[in-house]
Amino acid sequence: MIAAAFLLALAGEAKITFEAPSYFVAGQPFKVRLALEAPADGANLEGWQVTPAGFMVDGKALAAHGNQSAMVLKADEKKTIEVDLGPNLKATADFELAWGAQPAKKVRVLAAAPKDVKFMDEAALPSSELAKYWVLLSTNRGDILVEFWPDVAPGHVRNFLDLSSSGFYDGTTFHRVIPGFMVQGGDPDGTGSGGGTRRLKAEFNAKKHVRGVLSAARQGTPNVAGPDDPLKDTANSQFFIMHAAYPSLDGNYTGFGQVVSGMEAVDKIVTTPTGAQNKPRTPQVIERALVIAAPADPAAWKAQQ
């Protein structure tokens, strides 16, 4: 769930990389990473600098300095420290987060959807209401925020929202990544063969499979067009995000949403070194899939990105 990095040289010549999420959701973790690198003669850091007290929100310290002992780094030592600022953050509007002397980073505030929404109950939640929800995929490569197209694929949207709200995707990986094509995830087994218990009716539509589109993975019969494929109704939990346009998928797979922001995270995921079957050698993890309430004016909200 990392979105940006800044470099700082502190007293003692230590270099520190500061990385933070793009979004804050009240009641959820907000984990910031500090990567420390000491020079050949080592370095010292004030202990409070690697606690919430080292961070500034809109120009004000997030916490008071404590009596933490100084941190001593040995010669050429590298260390990564993760600090969860979530319990200290009380923001209800977008804010500027800074650490040390670095320029502030804008963090946008989102609101989690109510936990009791019955996404699979069309009587309780008509398809016209589904667009009021987005999903924030917090990954170990950055945040990916997605919106949906219930007007063309309501069944797939319901399924994705329901699985996200239930925690189904939490801790799963992107098990197949191909540059210039897509990143695929949603398999609880991480093998490409697993999935949920539902089988979804195909909802092929006129949406194009261009960069950033969210689409449903399914089984397929070679050289058979989607509408005629006897396996067309085999989508379940697995999905993919397009890294680039791929016209041959149009009309043959169900596109049901698109990335609002976070394609830089997709770029990192898709270019990670892979082994057999295009599986990343280092796990590319969806740490949490969180359903959020879409902004009241999505167009205006996106224009402020």
NORJO-V575174 format. One record per backbone hydrogen bond with DSSP energy under -1.0 kcal/mol. CO is the residue of the C=O (numbers start at 1). NH is the residue of the N-H. E is the energy in kcal/mol with one decimal. If there is no record, write none. Layout:
co: <CO/CO>
nh: <NH/NH>
e: <E/E>
This chain:
co: <6/8/10/14/15/16/17/19/20/22/24/25/30/32/33/34/35/36/37/39/39/43/45/46/47/48/51/52/54/55/56/57/60/71/73/74/77/79/81/83/85/85/95/96/97/98/99/105/107/108/111/117/118/121/126/127/129/130/132/134/135/136/137/138/138/139/142/144/145/145/146/147/149/149/153/154/155/156/157/158/159/160/161/162/163/164/169/172/176/178/178/181/181/182/183/184/185/208/209/210/212/213/214/214/215/221/225/226/229/235/238/239/240/241/242/246/247/249/249/254/256/257/258/261/262/262/263/264/265/266/267/269/273/275/276/278/279/284/285/285/286/288/290/291/292/297/298/299/301/302>
nh: <18/16/13/10/37/8/35/33/3/108/110/28/85/83/19/81/17/79/15/42/76/73/71/49/50/51/54/55/100/62/98/60/57/45/43/77/38/36/34/32/88/89/107/58/105/56/102/97/95/24/293/119/121/125/129/130/132/133/294/292/146/290/144/287/288/142/139/137/260/261/135/258/152/153/157/158/159/160/161/162/163/164/165/166/168/167/172/286/184/181/182/243/244/178/241/176/239/210/246/213/259/242/256/257/240/224/228/229/232/200/217/185/215/183/212/249/250/252/253/216/149/214/147/145/265/266/267/268/269/270/271/272/281/278/279/177/275/174/140/287/171/138/136/113/134/301/302/303/304/305>
e: <-2.0/-2.0/-1.8/-2.1/-2.1/-1.4/-2.4/-2.1/-2.1/-2.5/-2.5/-2.1/-2.9/-3.3/-2.3/-3.1/-2.3/-2.4/-2.8/-1.9/-2.7/-3.4/-3.3/-1.3/-1.4/-1.6/-2.4/-1.8/-1.0/-2.6/-2.6/-1.7/-3.2/-2.5/-1.9/-2.2/-2.8/-4.3/-3.2/-3.2/-1.3/-1.5/-3.2/-3.0/-3.5/-2.8/-1.7/-3.3/-2.4/-2.5/-2.9/-1.2/-1.4/-2.5/-2.2/-1.2/-1.7/-1.7/-2.9/-2.5/-2.7/-2.4/-2.5/-1.8/-1.6/-1.1/-1.6/-3.4/-3.7/-1.2/-2.1/-2.0/-1.4/-1.9/-2.1/-2.6/-2.1/-2.3/-2.6/-2.7/-2.6/-2.3/-2.5/-1.6/-1.9/-1.1/-2.1/-3.3/-3.1/-2.0/-1.0/-2.5/-1.3/-2.7/-2.4/-1.4/-2.1/-1.7/-2.6/-2.2/-2.6/-2.5/-2.6/-1.2/-2.6/-1.6/-1.3/-1.4/-1.7/-3.0/-1.5/-2.5/-2.7/-1.9/-2.6/-2.2/-1.4/-2.3/-1.4/-1.8/-2.5/-2.8/-2.6/-2.8/-1.1/-1.4/-2.5/-1.5/-2.4/-2.8/-1.2/-1.2/-2.6/-1.3/-1.5/-2.4/-2.8/-2.5/-1.7/-1.0/-3.0/-3.0/-2.9/-2.3/-2.0/-2.4/-2.7/-1.7/-1.1/-1.6>
